[in-house]
């Protein structure tokens, strides 16, 4: 339970960083979410509960930064690869 609460807090912070004005911060937050999705399949429920999936899609389709779009696309691919 403690791990889940901390994961939820982490996801919430990262999701909020996807909306930052700095494109590097948005890209790094997307990369971190992608790494968590790929390496922590037990946390996928928290990933969905924080709306990270929707925010990554929004970043991929609406962001002006090509780098942020690329990284968010890879994060979504990692999420889709979950069992």
C-alpha positions, 0 to 999 in steps of 0.5 A: 500500500505504501508503494502504491501511495508513493507511486501515485504521488510520483505520477501526479507530480510527473503529470503536472510537469507535462504542463510545464512551460519549459519544453525540456521539463515536459520532455523529461517528465514524459520520458520518466513516465515512459520508463515507469510504464516500461519497467513497473507493470505493477504500477499501471493502475496508478498510471491510469488513475492520474490521467498520465495516459491522457496527458501524454496523448495531449502532449504528443498531439498538441505540444509545439516541441518536436522533442516533447512529441517524440518522447511522449510518443515513446512513453505511450508505446511503452504503456501499450506494451504492458501486459 
